[in-house]
Structure formats: C-alpha cells, structure tokens
Amino acid sequence: MKHRHLDVADDYHSVATVLSVLERGSSQDVIALLAALRAAPWSALAEDALAACAQSDVYGYPALIRLCLDQWRKGDADGTDLE
C-alpha cells in the first residue's frame, strides 16, 4: 500500500496508515482493511483503526468501522480472534 508519504507492507497498519486509507484509499484498500479487522477484531490493528476513526473527518467509513468492530467483538466475546 502506498499513500501520501507512507510506503508500507500490505499487512502493516498503524493509526497513520489507517487514516491514509480512510482519507485517500481506494475502495479496495478499505475492503482490505475491513477484512483484516474482521479477522482480528481485538488486535492492535483494531485499536489503531478505532484511534484513526476518532481523528478522521471522513464521512461514512469511520462510522462503518466502529459499527463493524462492535458487532464482530460481540460475536467474539471471549477476546480471541475469530476463525
């Protein structure tokens, strides 16, 4: 993934890369982010995504990410990743 000044591996995310995806990413970038969050709703990526959503002024995607994580975490109440 390459956005702005960030050039990172596809499997690495941080608050800055999530913000970049939200602000400038393609629909494929957002789908890849959601897939990664679905696979690990309790991960460091999920926490970074929530932090990025709190900082983002983008309409739509931050609310979607928060809603999805809330539902995925409810479905995985013991805190282990879904399989």
C-alpha positions in Angstrom: 0.0 0.0 0.0 1.3 3.4 -0.8 -0.5 6.6 0.3 0.9 10.0 0.8 4.4 9.7 2.2 3.7 6.2 3.6 5.0 3.1 1.8 4.3 0.1 3.9 3.7 -3.6 3.5 0.1 -4.7 2.9 0.0 -6.5 6.3 1.2 -3.5 8.3 -1.1 -0.9 9.7 -0.8 2.0 12.2 -3.0 4.9 13.0 -1.3 6.9 10.3 -1.8 4.2 7.6 -5.5 3.7 8.6 -6.0 7.5 8.4 -4.4 7.4 5.0 -6.7 4.6 3.8 -9.8 6.5 5.1 -8.8 9.8 3.6 -7.2 8.7 0.3 -7.5 5.0 -0.1 -9.3 3.2 -2.9 -12.4 1.0 -2.2 -10.0 -2.0 -2.5 -7.9 -0.5 0.3 -10.9 -0.1 2.5 -12.1 -3.6 1.8 -8.7 -5.0 2.6 -8.7 -3.0 5.9 -12.2 -4.3 6.8 -11.1 -7.9 6.0 -8.1 -7.5 8.3 -10.3 -6.1 11.1 -12.8 -8.9 10.6 -10.1 -11.5 11.0 -8.8 -9.9 14.2 -11.3 -7.6 15.9 -9.3 -7.5 19.2 -5.9 -6.8 17.5 -3.6 -3.9 17.7 -4.8 -3.0 14.2 -8.3 -2.8 15.5 -7.2 -0.4 18.3 -5.3 1.7 15.8 -8.3 1.7 13.5 -10.5 3.0 16.3 -8.0 5.7 17.2 -7.8 6.7 13.5 -11.6 6.8 13.3 -11.7 9.2 16.2 -9.3 11.5 14.4 -10.8 11.3 11.0 -13.1 13.9 9.4 -14.0 11.5 6.6 -17.8 10.8 6.3 -19.0 7.2 6.4 -16.1 4.9 6.8 -15.2 5.7 10.4 -18.8 5.0 11.5 -18.8 1.8 9.5 -15.5 0.6 11.0 -16.7 1.4 14.6 -20.1 -0.4 13.9 -18.4 -3.5 12.4 -15.8 -3.8 15.2 -18.6 -3.5 17.8 -20.5 -6.3 16.1 -17.5 -8.5 15.5 -16.3 -8.1 19.0 -19.8 -9.1 20.4 -19.6 -12.2 18.2 -16.2 -12.9 19.7 -16.9 -12.1 23.4 -14.0 -14.1 24.8 -11.4 -11.9 23.2 -9.9 -14.4 20.9 -9.7 -13.9 17.1 -12.5 -15.3 15.0 -11.6 -18.2 12.8 
